Amino acid sequence: MGHSGSTGHAGRGTGEAAGQAAGGAPIAGAGEPPSGAEGPGAGAGVPRTGAGAPGSRAGAPRTGAGAPGAGSAAPGSAAGGSAPGAGVPVRAPHVPAPAAVDIPAPTHRGRIVAALMLCMALAALDSTIIATAVPQIVADLGGFAVFSWLFSGYLLAVTVSLPVYGKLSDTFGRKPILVTGVIVFLVGSLLCAGAWDMGSLIAFRVLQGLGGGALQGTIHTIAADLYPMKERPRIQAKLSTVWATSAVAGPGIGGLLTAYADWRWIFLVNLPVGALALWLVIRHFRESLPARERDRRPRIDWPGALAIFASGGLLLSALVQGGVAWPWFSVPSLLLFGGSALCVAATVVIERRAAEPIIPGWVWRRRTISAVNLALGAVGLLMVAPTVFLPTYAQAVLGLGPIAAGFVLSAMTLSWPVSSALSSHVYNRIGIRACAMTGIGAATLILLAFPLLPYPGAAWQPALIMLALGAALGIFQLPLIIGVQSSVGFEERGTATASILFCRQVGQCVGAALFGAVANATLNARLADAPADIRPGLPGDLDSVSHALARAGALTDRAADYLRRAVDVAVEHVYIGAAVAAALAFLILLLLAPRRFPVHGEAASGTAVQNTRGEGLKG
């Protein structure tokens, strides 16, 4: 199905089988902890106690002149965020949220966490469990030319729905959005199991993705609502562990169900897990509506929501399918990019005029949130290197099978949750910004070490690099997510969290397209320079190279070695590009992030009680 120049989309199209069977995700980086593994992404996000003080080092004087209980800052704070060293809470001039969390007893809180972990398992499993079932699905339903949309459609739906669900959770409360997301996800799963052709299965996967978007964003927001700041690393590490375990186990579970039952069971297994999660949420999670808000009719920015869907859908479709379904500079690509640009312009106009915009301006005006959005967007871009290209490297260059290649990638998911859980000990001592800069600086050096690996090398060498990379990214992402969630109150936390996950998802799509072009260019150049005696019959892209090397006897030893070296060089260039993205994230934090992250009063206590007290968190 791949276009001859579609190299870098090795995790997509026909090449998805290699990366996914090895435990990687097509584009969304499912083999990694969620966008909230970070701080819960999952979108991330992608993807969470340490002992110590609640992270605040120095109290800051109260400066906002907002309405009682609203915690509103002066206009300058909303526009420019917190200046370096100023621990002033940044608040937008919006009305208070209609919902507030009743902090449950520890026993009930544990049951709520269990429900969140089950929902996280659903989202993680469905990112990878379908990978090993693709051959059987295609054999049963047909549609080989479009099967990559089983992954792309799900990704698009999750990404474009994240900002919408974030705003809705701030407007109506977390519980109704989470319950709706679980129901939509389960209905989509049931319909996927009953699909009659590839077109219907793709449509139902999109529906499933709309539910998955609600799960990814709302889970991380609820976790931040339930726990005070000093306890959040522990709960977020639990969620990221569930994501890592589920994502790595997904291909294996999918393979077992496909081999011993039927591919439709990979969707049906969601039903009992989702039903239990739904019961726990309905039974034990409580939200209350303040009396003054009960009669107020929320205003939903439906034009803005539709504009965001159109903008994101067109842009991500262009990025996902460019170079795969059609050339980059073809008419379809230009139309999609042009249409997305027009829709983005329309979205800006609509959101500026809306009373309650889906993506409020303060998301980008506040330095804390905008810097983290950009930094995690860059990290989403760099994550494409291990999740998409490493499985191909492990199989094509190292000669590993799909399962062994999956273990190489999974090394990252082992260290990520551990470093996330321990990160509070670091950022409570040196501050959030310094902790995150340390992590991403180390990640830059680790990524640059990959091109130094010997050829062909041993499997433990890239596995060790992935182990170190997971540890570095764990202490990078979690403090930033916690810093953003703690800088806003209950009524803004859903929107802020969703904006982070959205930026990371978009970064992954951009990374897949960009690094795909880098790998294509490198491989095409190597193939063009191949010796004349082995040039005839050589494949033309990374997809075809992987398949050619997998067929024993298809090539001479000399031709096979040349192809392995070509893949090795192409993946090395991708990792250098990923190191550049990591360095960009470092510079973003250095130049844009405030030295001291503002802490909203309610965030420090872990409750949704409105107040105006703010503490500066050293950044």
PyMOL commands that set and color helices and strands:
alter all, ss='L'
color gray80, all
select helices_A, chain A and resi 9-11+13-21+75-80+106-128+131-141+144-146+149-172+174-193+198-226+229-260+265-268+270-284+291-293+302-321+331-353+362-365+367-382+384-396+402-430+432-452+460-486+490-528+542-550+557-591+601-605
alter helices_A, ss='H'
color red, helices_A
select strands_A, chain A and resi 56-59+100-101+287-288+596-600+614-618
alter strands_A, ss='S'
color yellow, strands_A
deselect
rebuild
show_as cartoon
